Amino acid sequence: MTTEPLRYDTKIAVLLRADLEIWQRLNVTAFLVSGLGAQLPEVIGEPYEDADGVPYLPMFRQPVLVFEGTKETLTAAHARVLSRALPRAVFTSDLFVTGNDRDNRAAVRAVPTRELDVVGLAVYGPRNAVDKVLKGARMHP
């Protein structure tokens, strides 16, 4: 068995709009990464187990890096992620007033792509491609 740390040539990143309240940042991050985990089984690691044999659900196999940026940064990142066809999840400001999954999907579906008020974006892909999508963003404090 190797004890060498695993290194990945991919990156999981979340970009949040800097003007969100703390509870919104946490909520948006949780929703966004759930989309990546649901659609991309390769990002999920093995299940966990403690010393007493109690099992726990598997989680991402690699860190999730969280960034922040202005509304303009999010708009540009959204355009870049679409142009690169990378796996992505989106959270718009409209989703703060919906109360269920059906209404969430309807709220996004009701707005043309270029008019979406994106407050959060998750992206997965090769490190350099993700870095290009996130250009102008900074690590979340």
Sequence and secondary structure as in RCSB ss.txt:
>XXXX:A:sequence
MTTEPLRYDTKIAVLLRADLEIWQRLNVTAFLVSGLGAQLPEVIGEPYEDADGVPYLPMFRQPVLVFEGTKETLT
AAHARVLSRALPRAVFTSDLFVTGNDRDNRAAVRAVPTRELDVVGLAVYGPRNAVDKVLKGARMHP
>XXXX:A:secstr
   S    SEEEEEEEETTS HHHHHHHHHHHHHHHHHH GGGB   EE TT  EE   BSS EEEEEE HHHHH
HHHHHHHHHT  EEEEEGGGGS  SHHHHHHHHHTS GGG  EEEEEEEEEHHHHHHHTTT EE  
